Amino acid sequence: MPPSLYAAREPIFPKKVSGNFRSLKWVIMIVTLGIYYVTPWLRWDRGPQLPDQAVLVDLANRRFFFFWIEIWPHEFYFIAGLLIMAGLGLFLFTSALGRVWCGYACPQTVWTDLFIAVERWIEGDRNAQLRLHRQKKMDFRKVRLRLSKWTIWFLIALSTGGAWVFYFTDAPTLLVDLVTGQAHPVAYTTMLVLTATTFFFGGFAREQICIYACPWPRIQAAMMDEDTLTIGYREWRGEPRGKHRKGDQAEQLGDCIDCMACVNVCPMGIDIRDGQQMECITCGLCIDACDDIMEKIGKPRGLVDYLALSDEPRERAGETARSPWFHIFRLRTMMYTGLWALVGVGLVFALFIRPDIELSVAPIRNPTFVTLSDGSIRNTYDVRLLNKHGEDRPFRVSITGHPSLRVQLEGTPYETVSVPANQTFLQRVYVVAPPSSDPARDERTDIRFWVEDLTNGHRAHKDSIFNGRSN
């Protein structure tokens, strides 16, 4: 049979390492997981008619709550603006520090780190895991260790899927419904899917997701240039590498002793000494491992480090590399920062100037007008009144455009209507023109609908037209 074109995946067992970058990754993991799991349980008092959850995606009522901010469906541009800011932020950090997002804050990285920590806690460090993996016999000890590891992985994955569904409805209520079996099937299905994907991606696929499923490794090249700070190996200092440091040839060797420490700690299983690679997520663990070895053999730290390609000629010549701030604050990154800040300021400005009452006007086209018994011309409109306050408010509807036009509200003899709190209220409105008036005789007359909140005097308006007989 012809040889297979595909090789079986060889599991990667990263060696435990300590250092500044590993500590930073622990801090980021704790903070990000804490935010993810705790946020749905934060309470925020919005009154008796709104949910008390601080962060809630209320799909049933098509609204998004974030502490004191409430986003309505027609305000989706706020969400679009946040997505634009997220994209620009990703471009900014990549152009300045390479795949720093992938190495520290990407959900795949965070959960994989957590799963690796559990695996190391149960099965031991790299050498013990390798021995267990290569052990062909499935004895009691191996079964016990695997089942223990998979059980904890499953509980982490289950809590991950459970935390996600809590963002879409009141968390305490949903928790009771989930436990008692009264939750909607969509909630159970969502939890099942997220539990399965988290368990598989974090426990088994790991680096395969970053290499094959994620598009960012292929896009990042467009975001980086020769001034981008990214993890690299100073081969002009480390080569030729060699383990033996005694004898006539010892002085000709570089600082690298070929200990493979940088390879053994890499969660992607690559050798950073081979140069920049698509698989590298710039997590910095190889820096911690190499710096530890350099200290033990009495060599300067930084053989593997964050560096810029443009500094290579300077360092080869024995000169000092330029400051990291030189590479971070340059034209390209400043442009990304400016665009990011511009979008952010625009969103904040739009947030503070948005009205607390709104209306939309839809003329009834069939028929465009009705001739009443006294010869008056009547147009019909569906007016939607939006009350963003936490209590019912009286709204007065009026029009401008021609003094002869008068307004009639269906269901009430007055020009005011009570709009429920935090709701859109549909009110049918009639506009009538006397038979001898200009609007009745003209084909169309421009008019403006006004709505006034009688509680605080705030007003909003929307333009429309009045259709006449045109004779």
Buried (B, 14 or more C-beta within 10 A) or exposed (E): EEEEEEEEEEEBBBBBBEBEBBEBBEEBBEEBBEEBBEBBBEEBEBEEEBBBBBBBBBEEBEBBBBEEEBBBEEBEEBEEBBEBBEEBBBBBBBBBBBBBBBBBBBBBBBBBBBBBEBBBEBBBEBEEBBEBEEEEEEEEEBEEBBEBBBEBBBEBBBBBBBBBBBBBBBBEEBBEBBEEEEBEEEBBEBBEEBBEBBBBBBBEBBBEBBBEEBEBBEEBEEBBBEBBBBBBBBBEBBBEBBEEEEEEEEEEBBBBBBBEBBBBBBBBBBEBBEEBEEEBBBBBBBBBBBBBBBEEEEBEEBBBBBBBBBBBEEBEEEEEBEEBEBBBEBEBBEBBBEBBEEBBEBBEEEEEEEEEBBBBBEBBEEEBBEEEEEEBBBBBBBBBBBBBBBEBBBBBBBBEBBEBBBBBBEEEEEBEBEBBBBBBBEBEBBBBBBEEBEBBBBEEBEBEBBBBBEEEEBBBBBEBBBBBBEE
